[in-house]
Amino acid sequence: MKTILSLALVLGLCGIARAADEKADPVGTWKCEYDIGDQHRTSTLTITKDSDKLAGTMNWPDQKDAKLKDVKMTNGELTFSAVRVLGENKIPVDYKFTIDGDKLKGKGAVENGGRTTEFDITGKREKKDK
């Protein structure tokens, strides 16, 4: 009886660990929304995986294919940075997200004059065409 109970416990824990890994899969295309001041904004985040290395791009309505830097998934948290170009200004933005299934939630952070400004971001993974 002890053996059966131990086996069930181990299998159950393996299933929980696997489910957590699946929930935190960052690969895909994400439609993101956020507000800066009183302006509602959108972006599209695309995360790819080659072997065990993550990469990706970020698109905004006025800027396409900004390559992501230092893309990492650690302890269920996706982090990376991207450079936002607005006119002559190049603004590095650091991102930190948690992923729950097909939903993404986190923050963007911009440093300006020694002060960091953060903004909340939410996103949904686009469904793949079958």
C-alpha positions, 0 to 999 in steps of 0.5 A: 500500500505504501508503494502505491501511495508513494508512486501516486504521489511521485506521478502527481508531482511530476504532472504538476511540474510538467503543467507548470512548465507548459503554463510558462511557455513564452514561445509564440506571438503576443498581442500586448496592451499598456497605458503610458500616461493617458495614452493607450498603446499596443505592441506585438511581441514574438518569442522564438526558441532555437534549441534551448535559446530564446530570441524574439522581436517587438513591433509597435505601430510605428516601429517594426522588428526591434530585436530583443536582447538578453531574452531569458526565462527564469523561475517562471519569469520572462525578461528581456530588453528592447530599444524603442525608437521615437524620432531621434531618441533611442529608449531602452526598455526593460521588460519582465513578465509572468506567463499563465497559459495564453496570458502574459502580465508584467511591466516595462521599465524606462530609465530617464534622468536617473529615474525609472518609470514603470508601466503595466502590460498585459497580453494574449498569445495569438492562436496558431492557424491549424 
